[in-house]
Amino acid sequence: MELIKRYRLVIAAVLPIMILVLIRSAGTNHFKNDTKRWAEPSVTRSNTINAEQAGSLAGKKLTINLDKDVHENGQIIRDALNIPAYSIISKKYLNKIRNHKGPVLLYSSESALSARIWMVLSQMGCTNIYILTTNSDNEVLKYKFRPDTLPGPESLEL
């Protein structure tokens, strides 16, 4: 009892915080928004745009280069802001993206990197963000399909 009286201010401050942490961690909605809402543009490819479509967008465009060099159809894209992917959510760059009044175009030679950065920025509340791509296909097959020509286990002699 003496111990409780001595530390009652500490207990009064820590106990409500512990209760709130437990309530928050036990909840099912850990994400700010519905994940289906964020996955839908990727499935319908409404978040990707090519150079021709980018030219028809209204407003001043902010192109963000996630690579060292930005190349689109063999030409360097002019006025691209070079931001390393690992630092795009820093306060400096995030404020620049949020305060931009036109479309934001993300480019990387790795389309998966652009998609991940698009997802992160979208979930952080940034709007009017597109992935700049060179192809309009949903998936480009780079290799010719070849069936397996190895012999089956029944042809192996032991």
Contact map, one row per residue, 1 for C-alpha under 8 A:
11111000000000000000000000000000000000000000000000000000000000000000000000000000000000000000000000000000000000000000000000000000000000000000000000000000000000
11111100000000000000000000000000000000000000000000000000000000000000000000000000000000000000000000000000000000000000000000000000000000000000000000000000000000
11111110000000000000000000000000000000000000000000000000000000000000000000000000000000000000000000000000000000000000000000000000000000000000000000000000000000
11111111000000000000000000000000000000000000000000000000000000000000000000000000000000000000000000000000000000000000000000000000000000000000000000000000000000
11111111000000000000000000000000000000000000000000000000000000000000000000000000000000000000000000000000000000000000000000000000000000000000000000000000000000
01111111000000000000000000000000000000000000000000000000000000000000000000000000000000000000000000000000000000000000000000000000000000000000000000000000000000
00111111111000000000000000000000000000000000000000000000000000000000000000000000000000000000000000000000000000000000000000000000000000000000000000000000000000
00011111111100000000000000000000000000000000000000000000000000000000000000000000000000000000000000000000000000000000000000000000000000000000000000000000000000
00000011111110000000000000000000000000000000000000000000000000000000000000000000000000000000000000000000000000000000000000000000000000000000000000000000000000
00000011111111000000000000000000000000000000000000000000000000000000000000000000000000000000000000000000000000000000000000000000000000000000000000000000000000
00000011111111100000000000000000000000000000000000000000000000000000000000000000000000000000000000000000000000000000000000000000000000000000000000000000000000
00000001111111110000000000000000000000000000000000000000000000000000000000000000000000000000000000000000000000000000000000000000000000000000000000000000000000
00000000111111111000000000000000000000000000000000000000000000000000000000000000000000000000000000000000000000000000000000000000000000000000000000000000000000
00000000011111111100000000000000000000000000000000000000000000000000000000000000000000000000000000000000000000000000000000000000000000000000000000000000000000
00000000001111111110000000000000000000000000000000000000000000000000000000000000000000000000000000000000000000000000000000000000000000000000000000000000000000
00000000000111111111000000000000000000000000000000000000000000000000000000000000000000000000000000000000000000000000000000000000000000000000000000000000000000
00000000000011111111100000000000000000000000000000000000000000000000000000000000000000000000000000000000000000000000000000000000000000000000000000000000000000
00000000000001111111110000000000000000000000000000000000000000000000000000000000000000000000000000000000000000000000000000000000000000000000000000000000000000
00000000000000111111111000000000000000000000000000000000000000000000000000000000000000000000000000000000000000000000000000000000000000000000000000000000000000
00000000000000011111111100000000000000000000000000000000000000000000000000000000000000000000000000000000000000000000000000000000000000000000000000000000000000
00000000000000001111111110000000000000000000000000000000000000000000000000000000000000000000000000000000000000000000000000000000000000000000000000000000000000
00000000000000000111111111000000000000000000000000000000000000000000000000000000000000000000000000000000000000000000000000000000000000000000000000000000000000
00000000000000000011111111100000000000000000000000000000000000000000000000000000000000000000000000000000000000000000000000000000000000000000000000000000000000
00000000000000000001111111100100000000000000000000000000000000000000000000000000000000000000000000000000000000000000000000000000000000000000000000000000000000
00000000000000000000111111100100000000000000000000000000000000000000000000000000000000000000000000000000000000000000000000000000000000000000000000000000000000
00000000000000000000011111110000000000000000000000000000000000000000000000000000000000000000000000000000000000000000000000000000000000000000000000000000000000
00000000000000000000001111111100000000000000000000000000000000000000000000000000000000000000000000000000000000000000000000000000000000000000000000000000000000
00000000000000000000000001111100000000000000000000000000000000000000000000000000000000000000000000000000000000000000000000000000000000000000000000000000000000
00000000000000000000000000111111000000000000000000000000000000000000000000000000000000000000000000000000000000000000000000000000000000000000000000000000000000
00000000000000000000000110111111000000000000000000000000000000000000000000000000000000000000000000000000000000000000000000000000000000000000000000000000000000
00000000000000000000000000001111111000000000000000000000000000000000000000000000000000000000000000000000000000000000000000000000000000000000000000000000000000
00000000000000000000000000001111110000000000000000000000000000000000000000000000000000000000000000000000000000000000000000100000000000000000000000000000000000
00000000000000000000000000000011111010000000000000000000000000000000000000000000000000000000000000000000000000000000000000100000000000000000000000000000000000
00000000000000000000000000000011111111000000000000000000000000000000000000000000000000000000000000000000000000000000000000000000000000000000000000000000000000
00000000000000000000000000000010111111100000000000000000000000000000000000000000000000000000000000000000000000000000000000000000000000000000000000000000000000
00000000000000000000000000000000011111110000000000000000000000000000000000000000000000000000000000000000000000000000000000000000000000000000000000000000000000
00000000000000000000000000000000111111111000000000000000000000000000000000000000000000000000000000000000000000000000000000000000000000000000000000000000000000
00000000000000000000000000000000011111111100000000000000000000000000000000000000000000000000000000000000000000000000001001100000000000000000000000000000000000
00000000000000000000000000000000001111111110000000000000000000000000000000000000000000000000000000000000000000000000000000000000000000000000000000000000000000
00000000000000000000000000000000000111111111000000000000000000000000000000000000000000000000000000000000000000000000000000000000000000000000000000000000000000
00000000000000000000000000000000000011111111111000000000000000000000000000000000000000000000000000000000000000000000000000000000000000000000000000000000000000
00000000000000000000000000000000000001111111111100000000000000000000000000000000000000000000000000000000000000000010000000000000000000000000000000000000000000
00000000000000000000000000000000000000111111110000000000000000000000000000000000000000000000000000000000000000000000000000000000000000000000000000000000000000
00000000000000000000000000000000000000011111110000000000000000000000000000000000000000000000000000000000000000000000000000000000000000000000000000000000000000
00000000000000000000000000000000000000001111111100000000000000000000000000000000000000000000000000000000000000000000000000000000000000000100000000000000000000
00000000000000000000000000000000000000001111111110000000000000000000000000000000000000000000000000000000000000000000000000000000000000000000000000000000000000
00000000000000000000000000000000000000001100111110000000000000000000000000000000000000000000000000000000000000000000000000000000111000000000000000000000000000
00000000000000000000000000000000000000000100111111000000000000000000000000000000000000000000000000000000000000000000000000000000011110000000000000000000000000
00000000000000000000000000000000000000000000011111101100000000000000000000000000000000000000000000000000000000000000000000000000011110010000000000000000000000
00000000000000000000000000000000000000000000000111111100000000000000000000000000000000000000000000000000000000000000000000000000000111110000000000000000000000
00000000000000000000000000000000000000000000000011111110000000000000000100000000000000000000000000000000000000000000000000000000000111000000000000000000000000
00000000000000000000000000000000000000000000000001111111000000000000000000000000000000000000000000000000000000000000000000000000000000000000000000000000000000
00000000000000000000000000000000000000000000000011111111100000000000000000000000000000000000000000000000000000000000000000000000000000000000000000000000000000
00000000000000000000000000000000000000000000000011111111100000000000000000000000000000000000000000000000000000000000000000000000000100000000000000000000000000
00000000000000000000000000000000000000000000000000111111100000000000000000000000000000000000000000000000000000000000000000000000000000000000000000000000000000
00000000000000000000000000000000000000000000000000011111110000000000000000000000000000000000000000000000000000000000000000000000000000000000000000000000000000
00000000000000000000000000000000000000000000000000001111111000000000000000000000000000000000000000000010000000000000000000000000000000000000000000000000000000
00000000000000000000000000000000000000000000000000000001111100000000000000000000000000000000000000000110000000000000000000000000000000000000000000000000000000
00000000000000000000000000000000000000000000000000000000111110000000000000000000000000000000000000001110000000000000000000000000000000000000000000000000000000
00000000000000000000000000000000000000000000000000000000011111000000000000000000000000000000000000001110000000000000000000000000000000000000000000000000000000
00000000000000000000000000000000000000000000000000000000001111100000000000000000000000000000000000000111100000000000000000000000000000000000000000000000000000
00000000000000000000000000000000000000000000000000000000000111110000000000000001100000000000000000010111100000000000000000000000000000000000000000000000000000
00000000000000000000000000000000000000000000000000000000000011111000000000000011100000000000000000000001111000000000000000000000000000000000000000000000000000
00000000000000000000000000000000000000000000000000000000000001111100000000000001111000000000000000000001111000000000000000000000000000000000000000000000000000
00000000000000000000000000000000000000000000000000000000000000111111110000000001111100000000000000000000011100000000000000000000000000000000000000000000000000
00000000000000000000000000000000000000000000000000000000000000011111000000000000011110000000000000000000011100000100000000000000000000000000000000000000000000
00000000000000000000000000000000000000000000000000000000000000001111110000000000011110000000000000000000001110000000000000000000000000000000000000000000000000
00000000000000000000000000000000000000000000000000000000000000001111110000000000010000000000000000000000000000000000000000000000000000000000000000000000000000
00000000000000000000000000000000000000000000000000000000000000001011111000010000000000000000000000000000000000000000000000000000000000000000000000000000000000
00000000000000000000000000000000000000000000000000000000000000001011111100011001000000000000000000000000001110000000000000000000000000000000000000000000000000
00000000000000000000000000000000000000000000000000000000000000000000111111111000000000000000000000000000000000000000000000000000000000000000000000000000000000
00000000000000000000000000000000000000000000000000100000000000000000011111111000000000000000000000000000000000000000000000000000000001000000000000000000000000
00000000000000000000000000000000000000000000000000000000000000000000001111100000000000000000000000000000000000000000000000000000000001000000000000000000000000
00000000000000000000000000000000000000000000000000000000000000000000001111110000000000000000000000000000000000000000000000000000000000000000000000000000000000
00000000000000000000000000000000000000000000000000000000000000000000001111111000000000000000000000000000000000000000000000000000000000000000000000000000000000
00000000000000000000000000000000000000000000000000000000000000000000111101111100000000000000000000000000000000000000000000000000000000000000000000000000000000
00000000000000000000000000000000000000000000000000000000000000000000011100111111000000000000000000000000000000000000000000000000000000000000000000000000000000
00000000000000000000000000000000000000000000000000000000000000000000000000011111000000000000000000000000000000000000000000000000000000000000000000000000000000
00000000000000000000000000000000000000000000000000000000000000100000000000001111100000000000000000000000000000000000000000000000000000000000000000000000000000
00000000000000000000000000000000000000000000000000000000000001111000010000001111110000000000000000000000000000000000000000000000000000000000000000000000000000
00000000000000000000000000000000000000000000000000000000000001111000000000000011111000000000000000000000000000000000000000000000000000000000000000000000000000
00000000000000000000000000000000000000000000000000000000000000011111000000000001111100000000000000000000000000000000000000000000000000000000000000000000000000
00000000000000000000000000000000000000000000000000000000000000011110000000000000111110110000100000000000000000000000000000000000000000000000000000000000000000
00000000000000000000000000000000000000000000000000000000000000001110000000000000011111110000000000000000000000000000000000000000000000000000000000000000000000
00000000000000000000000000000000000000000000000000000000000000000110000000000000001111110000000000000000000000001000100000000000000000000000000000000000000000
00000000000000000000000000000000000000000000000000000000000000000000000000000000000111111000000000000000000000000000000000000000000000000000000000000000000000
00000000000000000000000000000000000000000000000000000000000000000000000000000000001111111100100000000000000000000000000000000000000000000000000000000000000000
00000000000000000000000000000000000000000000000000000000000000000000000000000000001111111100110000000000000000000000100000000000000000000000000000000000000000
00000000000000000000000000000000000000000000000000000000000000000000000000000000000001111110110000000000000000000000000010000000000000000000000000000000000000
00000000000000000000000000000000000000000000000000000000000000000000000000000000000000111111110000000000000000000000000000000000000000000000000000000000000000
00000000000000000000000000000000000000000000000000000000000000000000000000000000000000001111111000000000000000000000000000000000000000000000000000000000000000
00000000000000000000000000000000000000000000000000000000000000000000000000000000000000000111111100000000000000000000000000000000000000000000000000000000000000
00000000000000000000000000000000000000000000000000000000000000000000000000000000001000111111111110000000000000000000000000000000000000000000000000000000000000
00000000000000000000000000000000000000000000000000000000000000000000000000000000000000011111111111000000000000000000000000000000000000000000000000000000000000
00000000000000000000000000000000000000000000000000000000000000000000000000000000000000000011111111100000000000000000000000000000000000000000000000000000000000
00000000000000000000000000000000000000000000000000000000000000000000000000000000000000000001111111110000000000000000000000000000000000000000000000000000000000
00000000000000000000000000000000000000000000000000000000000000000000000000000000000000000000111111110001000000000000000000000100000000000000000000000000000000
00000000000000000000000000000000000000000000000000000000000000000000000000000000000000000000011111110000000000000000000000000110000000000000000000000000000000
00000000000000000000000000000000000000000000000000000000000000000000000000000000000000000000001111111000000000000000000000000000000000000000000000000000000000
00000000000000000000000000000000000000000000000000000000000001000000000000000000000000000000000111111111000000000000000000000000000000000000000000000000000000
00000000000000000000000000000000000000000000000000000000001100000000000000000000000000000000000000111110000000000000000000000000000000000000000000000000000000
00000000000000000000000000000000000000000000000000000000011111000000000000000000000000000000000000011111000000000000000000000001000000000000000000000000000000
00000000000000000000000000000000000000000000000000000000111111000000000000000000000000000000000000011111100000000000000000000001110000000000000000000000000000
00000000000000000000000000000000000000000000000000000000000011110000000000000000000000000000000010010111110000000000000000000001110000000000000000000000000000
00000000000000000000000000000000000000000000000000000000000011110000000000000000000000000000000000000011111000000000000000000000111100000000000000000000000000
00000000000000000000000000000000000000000000000000000000000000111100000000000000000000000000000000000001111100000100010000000000111100000000000000000000000000
00000000000000000000000000000000000000000000000000000000000000111110010000000000000000000000000000000000111110100100000000000000001110000000000000000000000000
00000000000000000000000000000000000000000000000000000000000000001110010000000000000000000000000000000000011111101100000000000000000000000000000000000000000000
00000000000000000000000000000000000000000000000000000000000000000010010000000000000000000000000000000000001111100000000000000000000000000000000000000000000000
00000000000000000000000000000000000000000000000000000000000000000000000000000000000000000000000000000000000111111100000000000000000000000000000000000000000000
00000000000000000000000000000000000000000000000000000000000000000000000000000000000000000000000000000000001111111110000000000000000010000000000000000000000000
00000000000000000000000000000000000000000000000000000000000000000000000000000000000000000000000000000000000001111111000000000000000000000000000000000000000000
00000000000000000000000000000000000000000000000000000000000000000000000000000000000010000000000000000000000101111111100000000000000000000000000000000000000000
00000000000000000000000000000000000000000000000000000000000000000100000000000000000000000000000000000000011101111111110000000000001000000000000000000000000000
00000000000000000000000000000000000000000100000000000000000000000000000000000000000000000000000000000000000000111111111000000000001000000000000000000000000000
00000000000000000000000000000000000000000000000000000000000000000000000000000000000000000000000000000000000000011111111100000000000000000000000000000000000000
00000000000000000000000000000000000000000000000000000000000000000000000000000000000010010000000000000000000000001111111110000000000000000000000000000000000000
00000000000000000000000000000000000000000000000000000000000000000000000000000000000000000000000000000000010000000111111111000000111000000000000000000000000000
00000000000000000000000000000000000001000000000000000000000000000000000000000000000000000000000000000000000000000011111111100000000000000000000000000000000000
00000000000000000000000000000000000000000000000000000000000000000000000000000000000000000000000000000000000000000001111111110000000000000000000000000000000000
00000000000000000000000000000000000000000000000000000000000000000000000000000000000000001000000000000000000000000000111111111100000000000000000000000000000000
00000000000000000000000000000000000001000000000000000000000000000000000000000000000000000000000000000000000000000000011111111110100000000000000000000000000000
00000000000000000000000000000001100001000000000000000000000000000000000000000000000000000000000000000000000000000000001111111100000000000000000000000000000000
00000000000000000000000000000000000000000000000000000000000000000000000000000000000000000000000000000000000000000000000111111100000000000000000000000000000000
00000000000000000000000000000000000000000000000000000000000000000000000000000000000000000000000000000000000000000000000011111110000000000000000000000000000000
00000000000000000000000000000000000000000000000000000000000000000000000000000000000000000000000011000000000000000000000011111111100000000000000000000000000000
00000000000000000000000000000000000000000000000000000000000000000000000000000000000000000000000001000000000000000000000001001111100000000000000000000000000000
00000000000000000000000000000000000000000000000000000000000000000000000000000000000000000000000000000111000000000000000000000111110000000000000000000000000000
00000000000000000000000000000000000000000000001000000000000000000000000000000000000000000000000000000011110000000000010001000111111000000000000000000000000000
00000000000000000000000000000000000000000000001110000000000000000000000000000000000000000000000000000011110000000000010000000001111100000000000000000000000000
00000000000000000000000000000000000000000000001110000000000000000000000000000000000000000000000000000000111000000110010000000000111110000000000000000000000000
00000000000000000000000000000000000000000000000111100100000000000000000000000000000000000000000000000000111000000000000000000000011111000000000000000000000000
00000000000000000000000000000000000000000000000111100000000000000000000000000000000000000000000000000000001000100000000000000000001111110000000000000000000000
00000000000000000000000000000000000000000000000001100000000000000000000110000000000000000000000000000000000000000000000000000000000111110000000000000000000000
00000000000000000000000000000000000000000000000001000000000000000000000000000000000000000000000000000000000000000000000000000000000011111000000000000000000000
00000000000000000000000000000000000000000000000011000000000000000000000000000000000000000000000000000000000000000000000000000000000011111100000000000000000000
00000000000000000000000000000000000000000000000000000000000000000000000000000000000000000000000000000000000000000000000000000000000000111111000000000000000000
00000000000000000000000000000000000000000000100000000000000000000000000000000000000000000000000000000000000000000000000000000000000000011111000000000000000000
00000000000000000000000000000000000000000000000000000000000000000000000000000000000000000000000000000000000000000000000000000000000000001111100000000000000000
00000000000000000000000000000000000000000000000000000000000000000000000000000000000000000000000000000000000000000000000000000000000000001111110000000000000000
00000000000000000000000000000000000000000000000000000000000000000000000000000000000000000000000000000000000000000000000000000000000000000011111100000000000000
00000000000000000000000000000000000000000000000000000000000000000000000000000000000000000000000000000000000000000000000000000000000000000001111100000000000000
00000000000000000000000000000000000000000000000000000000000000000000000000000000000000000000000000000000000000000000000000000000000000000000111110000000000000
00000000000000000000000000000000000000000000000000000000000000000000000000000000000000000000000000000000000000000000000000000000000000000000111111000000000000
00000000000000000000000000000000000000000000000000000000000000000000000000000000000000000000000000000000000000000000000000000000000000000000001111100000000000
00000000000000000000000000000000000000000000000000000000000000000000000000000000000000000000000000000000000000000000000000000000000000000000000111110000000000
00000000000000000000000000000000000000000000000000000000000000000000000000000000000000000000000000000000000000000000000000000000000000000000000011111000000000
00000000000000000000000000000000000000000000000000000000000000000000000000000000000000000000000000000000000000000000000000000000000000000000000001111100000000
00000000000000000000000000000000000000000000000000000000000000000000000000000000000000000000000000000000000000000000000000000000000000000000000000111110000000
00000000000000000000000000000000000000000000000000000000000000000000000000000000000000000000000000000000000000000000000000000000000000000000000000011111000000
00000000000000000000000000000000000000000000000000000000000000000000000000000000000000000000000000000000000000000000000000000000000000000000000000001111101100
00000000000000000000000000000000000000000000000000000000000000000000000000000000000000000000000000000000000000000000000000000000000000000000000000000111111100
00000000000000000000000000000000000000000000000000000000000000000000000000000000000000000000000000000000000000000000000000000000000000000000000000000011111100
00000000000000000000000000000000000000000000000000000000000000000000000000000000000000000000000000000000000000000000000000000000000000000000000000000001111110
00000000000000000000000000000000000000000000000000000000000000000000000000000000000000000000000000000000000000000000000000000000000000000000000000000011111110
00000000000000000000000000000000000000000000000000000000000000000000000000000000000000000000000000000000000000000000000000000000000000000000000000000011111111
00000000000000000000000000000000000000000000000000000000000000000000000000000000000000000000000000000000000000000000000000000000000000000000000000000000011111
00000000000000000000000000000000000000000000000000000000000000000000000000000000000000000000000000000000000000000000000000000000000000000000000000000000000111
